[in-house]
Amino acid sequence: MPTADATGVRSAYRSVCERIAGACARAGRDPSGVRLVAVTKTFPPERIRELLVCGHGLIGENRVQEALAKMEALGPGPIWHLVGHLQTNKARQAVGRFELIHGVDSERLGREIERRAAGAGLRQALLIQANLSREPTKFGVAEDRVLPLLELLTGLEHVDVRGLMTIPPPVEQAELSRPWFAGLRRLRDRCAERLGRPLPELSMGMTDDFEVAVEEGATLVRIGRALFGER
Ligand SMILES: *Cc1c(COP(=O)(O)O)cnc(C)c1O
């Protein structure tokens, strides 16, 4: 699905939206409950603009510096999500600039976001990244550490924990990601019950497996290559 020009992005965007709608129909879900985060890392602002003119305004980046440069280039309009891992020493720059920070995976980072958000007089929305497959190289907290981290972070005044995020191990077929996505949904359900508080967002699914993620309850799908072509 390489997209060489603006026409390419437009038709790729339409196709991704249709595939999300199809997955919603199969799962009996309302498509308005799934938001597409267009992941634009490595692609220049001109390519992002091609998507903005299609009427899509939710953009995801995985590096703070790259995101801030693109925010500057594109000006007001888009809503930005930080989808990748955030280093604690970058929290100051990230807080208040992103509608949602997807990859929070430690008490230390959570407390730093709280401190910076308090200093800026705002409340920062975030997701906790769960590493369900326990791959050692991956960011994210192990399943049994998710509830304790949630309990801690939901007690802070300037962070708003909205839900969970995961990146399953790479697989040959999308269907093989299904157990991880279903697992994240069940973990979310258990945690919400224990906390006595809703955790509405599930960030899961990328180019190779987003339809399965939607069938399993994703509310945010993070998609790059299906829109812009290979990086
Ligand atoms: C790059 C990236 C994506 C998008 O991946 P594609 O395979 O291009 O759809 C999603 N989530 C995160 C955290 C990423 O870094």
The ligand as an ORCA input file, in Angstrom:
! r2SCAN-3c Opt
* xyz 0 1
  C       5.079      3.566     14.418
  C       4.086      3.257     15.456
  C       2.771      2.881     15.113
  C       2.298      2.752     13.688
  O       2.856      1.647     13.074
  P       2.473      1.230     11.567
  O       2.966     -0.153     11.484
  O       3.182      2.197     10.678
  O       0.983      1.337     11.444
  C       1.884      2.618     16.146
  N       2.248      2.718     17.436
  C       3.483      3.086     17.800
  C       3.826      3.174     19.246
  C       4.446      3.366     16.827
  O       5.676      3.715     17.211
*
